[in-house]
């Protein structure tokens, strides 16, 4: 481990942490100036090298540079996720920096390719290290991951190499990796034993997986005195999930918000606020008809695959707040657009509301809600004891009330499968999705 700390890569990472900390304390005019300079460099590169943006520059109304962020928002249309997914090669620069293609997890449709330069990947890692450092977690402190590893399922030599490489990397980086694909009572008990033996300082993983682990930890009276922090990521972290994890694992909980397209968007600081990494991404929150806000990103550190005013499909419950000093504050991330179930009268029901209802049924471990285009809702329940659990008419009636009379079916299943990335989808609606 000590040998790794001498590698130039990690020496540069430690040096970068100080710069990142300084940028977090900038005043609002300085943050705006920093973003505008990076934005204009990104825009000019897109004009010169990226086919998808060429039509914008044949229009004389499209400026060569922006005088302000407001000018930018007025001049550039929102880029829909489907536009990128249909033809990702058009968003690749004709002169890309060294890097590789990554794929979205497929939680909101077929996995889509995203090109990420190596340098941007390192910058994202530095920002993550800085987040951990806020919570007194060092780069090489022992960490446990409750995570998927979709690459290991690849066929042929690539999958074999991924399966061989991952354990070596984890050992070198002082990480314990536990699979989010298998989360039965037996597996969770084994995971808790391994965590206690490994003695991690931080536990990192999918929100839904850590929720189940914490529930089992509470049932067993689990303790791990080395553990200082649990980081929930990759899925919505509803308030009841956060509270369950705090109770079960008996440590503070922090939320990380990122995506394949932009690995670092926001982190929860020790003061409890979810802060946007504004030196790396511009975040807009656009009001919706249902009183919530669509999240739109402009990723500042990827000139090879520029995503400019990109509607990632995520939804938050409040407009972004920009303080006079320091990075912007983001509201609770409710989930993706397809996490929203539509009622017969046109109202939108958020998954958080369904989660709040079902948490009162203590035998339910996880759920998944699927809504068809005709409005019909199918609810799958994963429960502790399928033999004794009974679906009550009261539960069904409550769900029917939520969707204003659309038909609701409820079934108990042994396991709700995750997608290839290990994620759990709380809901999926063909009716509410905007496309």
PAKE-204448 format. One record per residue (C-alpha): residue number from 1; x negated, y, z negated. Coordinates in Angstrom, 1 decimal. Example, Ala and Ser with C-alpha at 12.3 -4.5 7.8 and 13.67 -1.06 7.14 Angstrom:
(1,(-12.3,-4.5,-7.8))
(2,(-13.7,-1.1,-7.1))
END
This chain:
(1,(0.0,0.0,0.0))
(2,(-2.8,2.4,-0.9))
(3,(-4.4,1.7,2.4))
(4,(-1.3,2.8,4.3))
(5,(-1.3,6.2,2.5))
(6,(-4.6,6.9,4.1))
(7,(-3.2,6.5,7.7))
(8,(-3.0,9.8,9.6))
(9,(0.7,9.3,10.2))
(10,(1.5,9.4,6.5))
(11,(-1.0,12.1,5.7))
(12,(0.8,14.3,8.4))
(13,(4.1,13.3,6.8))
(14,(3.1,14.5,3.4))
(15,(1.9,17.8,4.9))
(16,(5.2,18.2,6.7))
(17,(7.2,18.0,3.5))
(18,(5.9,21.3,2.2))
(19,(6.9,23.1,5.4))
(20,(10.4,21.5,5.3))
(21,(10.8,22.6,1.7))
(22,(10.0,26.2,2.6))
(23,(12.6,26.3,5.4))
(24,(15.3,25.2,3.0))
(25,(14.8,28.5,1.1))
(26,(15.0,30.9,4.1))
(27,(17.5,33.7,4.2))
(28,(20.4,33.5,6.7))
(29,(19.0,35.9,9.2))
(30,(15.7,33.9,9.3))
(31,(17.6,30.7,9.8))
(32,(19.6,32.2,12.6))
(33,(16.4,33.5,14.3))
(34,(14.7,30.1,13.9))
(35,(17.7,28.3,15.4))
(36,(18.1,30.8,18.3))
(37,(14.4,30.4,19.3))
(38,(14.6,26.6,19.3))
(39,(18.0,26.7,21.1))
(40,(16.6,28.9,23.9))
(41,(13.6,26.6,24.4))
(42,(16.0,23.6,24.5))
(43,(18.3,25.4,27.0))
(44,(15.5,26.5,29.3))
(45,(14.1,22.9,29.4))
(46,(17.5,21.5,30.2))
(47,(17.9,24.0,33.0))
(48,(14.6,22.9,34.5))
(49,(14.6,19.2,34.0))
(50,(18.0,17.7,33.0))
(51,(20.5,16.8,35.8))
(52,(23.6,16.9,33.6))
(53,(23.1,20.6,33.0))
(54,(22.2,21.7,36.5))
(55,(25.8,22.5,37.5))
(56,(26.0,25.0,34.6))
(57,(23.2,27.0,36.1))
(58,(24.7,27.2,39.6))
(59,(27.4,29.2,37.9))
(60,(26.3,32.9,37.6))
(61,(28.2,33.2,34.4))
(62,(25.8,30.7,32.7))
(63,(22.9,32.7,31.1))
(64,(19.3,31.8,31.3))
(65,(19.0,32.5,27.6))
(66,(21.2,33.4,24.7))
(67,(21.2,36.8,22.8))
(68,(22.9,35.3,19.8))
(69,(24.4,32.0,18.5))
(70,(27.9,33.6,19.1))
(71,(26.9,34.2,22.7))
(72,(25.8,30.6,23.0))
(73,(29.2,29.3,21.6))
(74,(31.1,31.5,24.0))
(75,(29.1,30.6,27.1))
(76,(28.7,26.8,26.7))
(77,(31.6,24.3,26.8))
(78,(31.9,21.5,24.3))
(79,(30.3,18.2,25.5))
(80,(32.5,15.2,24.9))
(81,(31.0,11.9,23.8))
(82,(32.7,10.1,26.7))
(83,(30.8,12.3,29.2))
(84,(27.5,11.1,27.8))
(85,(28.6,7.5,27.5))
(86,(29.7,7.3,31.2))
(87,(26.4,8.3,32.6))
(88,(23.6,8.7,30.0))
(89,(20.8,8.7,32.7))
(90,(22.0,12.2,33.8))
(91,(21.1,13.5,30.3))
(92,(17.6,12.2,30.5))
(93,(14.9,14.8,31.4))
(94,(13.0,14.2,34.6))
(95,(9.9,14.7,32.4))
(96,(10.7,12.8,29.2))
(97,(8.3,12.6,26.3))
(98,(7.1,9.2,25.2))
(99,(9.9,7.4,23.4))
(100,(12.5,4.7,23.8))
(101,(16.2,4.1,24.2))
(102,(18.4,3.4,21.2))
(103,(22.0,2.3,21.1))
(104,(24.8,3.6,19.0))
(105,(26.3,1.0,16.7))
(106,(29.5,0.6,18.7))
(107,(31.7,1.6,15.8))
(108,(33.8,3.9,18.0))
(109,(33.6,2.0,21.3))
(110,(31.0,0.2,23.4))
(111,(27.4,0.9,22.2))
(112,(25.9,3.8,24.2))
(113,(22.2,4.4,25.0))
(114,(20.5,7.4,23.6))
(115,(16.9,8.3,24.4))
(116,(14.8,9.4,21.4))
(117,(11.2,10.7,21.8))
(118,(8.6,9.3,19.4))
(119,(7.9,12.8,18.1))
(120,(11.5,13.5,17.3))
(121,(11.7,10.2,15.5))
(122,(8.8,11.1,13.3))
(123,(10.4,14.5,12.5))
(124,(13.6,12.8,11.5))
(125,(11.6,10.5,9.2))
(126,(9.9,13.5,7.6))
(127,(13.3,15.1,6.9))
(128,(14.4,11.9,5.3))
(129,(11.3,11.7,3.2))
(130,(11.9,15.3,2.1))
(131,(15.5,14.4,1.1))
(132,(14.2,11.5,-1.0))
(133,(11.6,13.7,-2.6))
(134,(14.3,16.0,-3.8))
(135,(15.5,13.1,-5.9))
(136,(11.9,12.3,-7.0))
(137,(11.7,9.3,-4.7))
(138,(8.3,9.0,-3.0))
(139,(7.6,7.5,0.5))
(140,(6.1,4.3,-0.8))
(141,(8.3,3.9,-3.9))
(142,(10.0,0.4,-3.8))
(143,(13.4,0.6,-2.1))
(144,(16.1,-2.0,-1.5))
(145,(18.1,-1.8,1.7))
(146,(21.6,-3.3,2.2))
(147,(21.6,-3.0,5.9))
(148,(22.1,-4.7,9.3))
(149,(19.5,-5.6,11.9))
(150,(21.2,-5.8,15.2))
(151,(17.9,-6.1,17.1))
(152,(17.3,-9.5,15.6))
(153,(20.4,-10.8,17.5))
(154,(18.9,-9.9,20.9))
(155,(18.3,-12.9,23.1))
(156,(15.0,-14.2,24.2))
(157,(11.6,-12.9,23.3))
(158,(12.8,-9.4,22.2))
(159,(15.0,-10.9,19.5))
(160,(12.3,-13.3,18.3))
(161,(9.8,-10.5,18.0))
(162,(12.3,-8.3,16.1))
(163,(12.9,-11.2,13.6))
(164,(9.1,-11.6,13.1))
(165,(8.2,-7.9,12.9))
(166,(10.9,-6.8,10.4))
(167,(9.7,-8.7,7.3))
(168,(6.1,-7.6,7.9))
(169,(7.1,-4.0,8.2))
(170,(9.3,-4.2,5.1))
(171,(6.5,-5.8,3.1))
(172,(4.0,-3.1,4.2))
(173,(6.5,-0.3,3.3))
(174,(7.5,-1.8,-0.1))
(175,(11.1,-2.5,1.0))
(176,(13.5,-5.3,0.1))
(177,(16.0,-5.9,2.9))
(178,(19.4,-7.5,2.1))
(179,(21.8,-8.3,4.8))
(180,(25.1,-6.3,5.1))
(181,(26.5,-9.0,7.4))
(182,(27.2,-11.4,4.5))
(183,(29.0,-9.9,1.5))
(184,(30.8,-12.7,-0.2))
(185,(30.7,-13.2,-4.0))
(186,(27.8,-15.7,-3.8))
(187,(25.7,-13.5,-1.6))
(188,(26.3,-10.4,-3.7))
(189,(25.3,-12.3,-6.9))
(190,(22.1,-13.4,-5.1))
(191,(21.4,-9.8,-4.0))
(192,(21.8,-8.5,-7.5))
(193,(19.3,-11.1,-8.8))
(194,(16.8,-10.1,-6.1))
(195,(17.2,-6.4,-6.8))
(196,(16.6,-6.9,-10.5))
(197,(13.5,-8.9,-9.7))
(198,(12.2,-6.4,-7.0))
(199,(12.8,-3.4,-9.3))
(200,(13.4,-0.8,-6.6))
(201,(13.5,2.9,-7.4))
(202,(16.2,3.6,-4.8))
(203,(18.9,1.5,-3.1))
(204,(20.0,2.5,0.4))
(205,(22.8,1.1,2.5))
(206,(26.2,1.2,4.2))
(207,(28.8,2.8,2.0))
(208,(31.2,-0.1,2.2))
(209,(28.5,-2.7,1.5))
(210,(27.2,-0.8,-1.6))
(211,(30.8,-0.4,-2.8))
(212,(31.2,-4.2,-2.8))
(213,(27.8,-4.7,-4.4))
(214,(28.7,-2.2,-7.2))
(215,(32.0,-3.9,-7.8))
(216,(30.2,-7.2,-8.4))
(217,(27.6,-5.4,-10.5))
(218,(30.3,-4.0,-12.7))
(219,(31.9,-7.4,-13.1))
(220,(28.6,-8.9,-14.1))
(221,(27.4,-6.1,-16.3))
(222,(24.4,-5.7,-14.1))
(223,(21.5,-3.4,-15.1))
(224,(18.3,-2.4,-13.4))
(225,(16.3,0.1,-15.4))
(226,(13.9,0.9,-12.5))
(227,(16.8,2.2,-10.3))
(228,(17.1,6.0,-10.1))
(229,(19.3,6.6,-7.0))
(230,(21.8,5.0,-4.6))
(231,(22.0,6.5,-1.1))
(232,(25.3,5.9,0.8))
(233,(25.0,6.3,4.6))
(234,(26.3,5.4,8.0))
(235,(30.0,5.2,7.0))
(236,(32.5,7.5,5.2))
(237,(31.8,7.7,1.5))
(238,(35.2,8.4,0.1))
(239,(35.4,9.7,-3.5))
(240,(36.6,6.3,-4.9))
(241,(33.6,4.6,-3.2))
(242,(31.2,7.1,-4.8))
(243,(32.7,6.6,-8.3))
(244,(32.7,2.8,-8.0))
(245,(29.0,2.9,-7.0))
(246,(28.2,5.2,-9.9))
(247,(30.1,3.0,-12.4))
(248,(28.8,-0.3,-11.1))
(249,(25.1,0.6,-10.7))
(250,(24.9,3.2,-13.4))
(251,(22.8,5.7,-11.5))
(252,(23.3,8.9,-9.5))
(253,(24.7,8.6,-5.9))
(254,(23.7,10.8,-2.9))
(255,(25.2,10.8,0.6))
(256,(23.2,10.9,3.8))
(257,(24.9,11.9,7.0))
(258,(23.3,11.1,10.3))
(259,(23.9,9.2,13.5))
(260,(22.0,7.5,16.3))
(261,(22.3,10.7,18.4))
(262,(20.9,12.8,15.6))
(263,(19.4,10.7,12.8))
(264,(19.4,13.6,10.4))
(265,(22.4,15.9,10.2))
(266,(22.9,16.6,6.5))
(267,(21.9,15.3,3.0))
(268,(23.5,15.6,-0.4))
(269,(21.1,17.7,-2.6))
(270,(20.8,17.2,-6.3))
(271,(23.2,20.2,-6.8))
(272,(26.0,18.1,-5.3))
(273,(26.3,20.0,-2.0))
(274,(26.0,18.3,1.4))
(275,(23.4,20.5,3.2))
(276,(22.8,20.6,7.0))
(277,(19.2,20.3,8.2))
(278,(19.5,23.5,10.1))
(279,(16.0,23.6,11.3))
(280,(16.7,20.4,13.3))
(281,(20.4,20.7,14.3))
(282,(23.1,23.4,14.8))
(283,(26.4,22.2,13.3))
(284,(29.8,23.7,14.3))
(285,(33.1,22.8,12.7))
(286,(36.0,23.4,15.1))
(287,(39.5,23.6,13.7))
(288,(42.0,20.8,14.6))
(289,(45.8,20.8,14.8))
(290,(45.9,18.7,11.6))
(291,(44.0,21.2,9.4))
(292,(40.7,19.3,9.6))
(293,(37.6,20.1,11.6))
(294,(35.8,18.4,14.5))
(295,(32.0,18.3,14.1))
(296,(30.0,19.6,17.1))
(297,(26.2,19.2,17.2))
(298,(23.3,20.9,19.1))
(299,(20.2,18.8,18.5))
(300,(17.2,21.0,18.5))
(301,(14.3,18.6,18.5))
(302,(15.1,16.3,21.4))
(303,(14.3,18.0,24.7))
(304,(14.1,14.7,26.5))
(305,(17.8,13.9,26.0))
(306,(19.4,17.2,25.1))
(307,(22.8,17.1,23.5))
(308,(24.2,20.6,23.5))
(309,(27.5,21.4,21.8))
(310,(28.1,17.7,21.5))
(311,(31.3,16.6,19.9))
(312,(30.1,13.5,18.1))
(313,(33.6,12.4,17.1))
(314,(33.3,13.0,13.4))
(315,(35.8,14.9,11.3))
(316,(35.3,17.0,8.1))
(317,(37.8,18.4,5.7))
(318,(36.5,22.0,5.5))
(319,(34.8,24.6,7.7))
(320,(31.0,24.9,7.4))
(321,(29.8,27.4,4.8))
(322,(26.7,29.5,5.5))
(323,(25.3,31.0,2.3))
(324,(23.1,34.1,2.3))
(325,(20.1,31.9,1.3))
(326,(19.4,28.3,2.2))
(327,(20.9,25.8,4.5))
(328,(24.6,25.5,5.4))
(329,(27.0,23.4,3.3))
(330,(29.2,20.8,5.0))
(331,(32.5,19.5,3.6))
(332,(33.3,15.8,3.1))
(333,(32.9,13.7,6.2))
(334,(36.2,11.9,6.6))
(335,(35.1,9.7,9.4))
(336,(35.4,9.5,13.1))
(337,(38.3,10.6,15.2))
(338,(39.4,7.0,15.5))
(339,(39.6,6.7,11.7))
(340,(42.7,8.8,11.9))
(341,(46.1,6.9,12.1))
(342,(49.0,8.8,13.6))
(343,(52.5,8.6,12.2))
(344,(55.7,8.4,14.2))
(345,(56.4,12.1,13.6))
(346,(53.0,13.1,14.8))
(347,(51.3,13.6,11.5))
(348,(47.7,12.3,11.1))
(349,(47.0,10.0,8.2))
(350,(43.4,9.9,7.1))
(351,(41.7,6.7,6.1))
(352,(40.8,8.3,2.8))
(353,(44.6,8.4,1.9))
(354,(45.0,4.6,2.7))
(355,(41.8,3.9,0.7))
(356,(43.2,5.9,-2.3))
(357,(46.4,3.8,-2.1))
(358,(44.7,0.4,-1.9))
(359,(42.2,1.1,-4.6))
(360,(45.1,0.6,-7.1))
(361,(45.4,-3.0,-6.0))
(362,(42.3,-4.3,-7.8))
(363,(42.2,-7.7,-6.1))
(364,(41.5,-6.0,-2.7))
(365,(37.8,-5.9,-1.8))
(366,(38.0,-4.3,1.6))
(367,(40.6,-3.4,4.2))
(368,(40.8,-2.5,7.9))
(369,(43.7,-0.7,9.6))
(370,(44.2,-1.1,13.4))
(371,(46.8,0.9,15.3))
(372,(47.9,0.1,18.8))
(373,(49.0,2.6,21.4))
(374,(52.6,1.9,20.6))
(375,(52.0,3.0,17.0))
(376,(52.3,-0.5,15.4))
(377,(49.8,-0.9,12.5))
(378,(48.1,-4.1,11.5))
(379,(46.3,-4.1,8.1))
(380,(43.8,-6.8,7.3))
(381,(42.9,-7.3,3.6))
(382,(39.8,-9.0,2.2))
(383,(40.6,-10.1,-1.3))
(384,(38.9,-11.7,-4.3))
(385,(41.2,-14.7,-4.6))
(386,(43.2,-15.4,-1.4))
(387,(45.0,-18.3,-3.0))
(388,(46.6,-16.1,-5.7))
(389,(47.0,-12.8,-3.8))
(390,(50.5,-11.9,-2.6))
(391,(51.4,-9.1,-0.2))
(392,(54.3,-7.2,-1.9))
(393,(57.1,-5.5,-0.2))
(394,(56.2,-2.4,-2.2))
(395,(52.8,-2.2,-0.6))
(396,(54.2,-2.8,2.9))
(397,(56.9,-0.1,2.3))
(398,(54.2,2.4,1.1))
(399,(52.2,1.9,4.3))
(400,(55.4,2.2,6.4))
(401,(56.1,5.5,4.7))
(402,(52.6,6.7,5.5))
(403,(53.2,6.2,9.2))
(404,(56.8,7.4,9.1))
(405,(58.4,4.2,10.1))
(406,(56.0,2.6,12.6))
(407,(56.0,-1.2,12.1))
(408,(53.3,-2.5,9.7))
(409,(52.0,-6.0,9.4))
(410,(49.6,-7.1,6.6))
(411,(47.5,-10.2,6.6))
(412,(44.9,-11.6,4.2))
(413,(41.7,-12.8,5.9))
(414,(38.6,-14.5,4.5))
(415,(36.2,-11.9,5.9))
(416,(36.5,-8.7,7.9))
(417,(33.7,-8.9,10.4))
(418,(31.2,-6.0,10.8))
(419,(30.0,-4.8,14.2))
(420,(26.6,-5.8,15.6))
(421,(24.9,-3.0,13.6))
(422,(26.4,-4.2,10.3))
(423,(28.9,-1.4,9.9))
(424,(32.4,-1.8,8.6))
(425,(35.2,0.1,10.3))
(426,(37.9,1.2,7.8))
(427,(40.3,1.9,10.6))
(428,(40.7,2.0,14.4))
(429,(43.5,3.8,16.1))
(430,(44.1,3.7,19.9))
(431,(46.9,6.2,19.3))
(432,(45.0,8.9,17.4))
(433,(41.8,8.8,19.4))
(434,(41.4,11.9,21.5))
(435,(38.9,10.4,23.9))
END
